[in-house]
């Protein structure tokens, strides 16, 4: 089951931040990511075709991908 947000790549229905599991849209996911000094997966998908195999969601890794574009 996919997220209720049309651009959310989260397929984990058990994730408490998945927009399907609450009425706060993407806010909880973004807030949690920022607290962890990470970027949400949907942002990564805007600068790369695939996030398969990624395990680094850091600001730094995102910046490296942006600079390669």
N, C-alpha and C positions, 0 to 999 in steps of 0.2 A: 504494500500500500504506500503510495507516494504522499508527500507532504501536501497540505492544502494550499501552500504558497506556490504559484505557478513556476517560479524560478529556483525553488529550493531543491538541492540535489539529495537531501536527506531521505534515505529509504528505511531508516531505523525507526519503526513505530514505537519502540520502547524508549527512545530518547525523550526525556522530559522537555527538551527545548524544541522538538519538532513542532512546527506550527499546527499540526493536526491535533496535538495534545492539549491545547489551551487556546485562549482567545486574544493573545497578545502579539500575533503575527511573528515577525522575525526578531522582535526586541530581545527576548530571553536568550536566544542563540548568540546574537551580536554582543550582548552584555557579558555573557559567559566567556566568549572568545576574547574580548578585550581584557577582561580580568586575568586571563591566562596568557596575556601578551601574544595572542594569536589572531589570525584573520579567518573569518568564516569560509567554508568551502565554496559557497556560491561566488565569493569575490575571486577566488583562484580560477574558477571556471570562466571568468571574464577575460583572463589573460593567457589561458592555456586550453588546449583542446581536451585534455584528459587529466584527471587527478589520480588515476589508478596508480597505486604503488607509493603515493605520497604519504609521508609520516611526519613531515615538518610543515606546520601551519603557521610558523612564526612570521612576524612583520618583516624580518630580514629576508626570509626565503621568498615572500611575496614580492618584496622590492627587487630582488634579483630577477624574478620572472618578468616584472614590469620593464626593467632596464633592458632585458634581452629583446623585448618587442620593439 
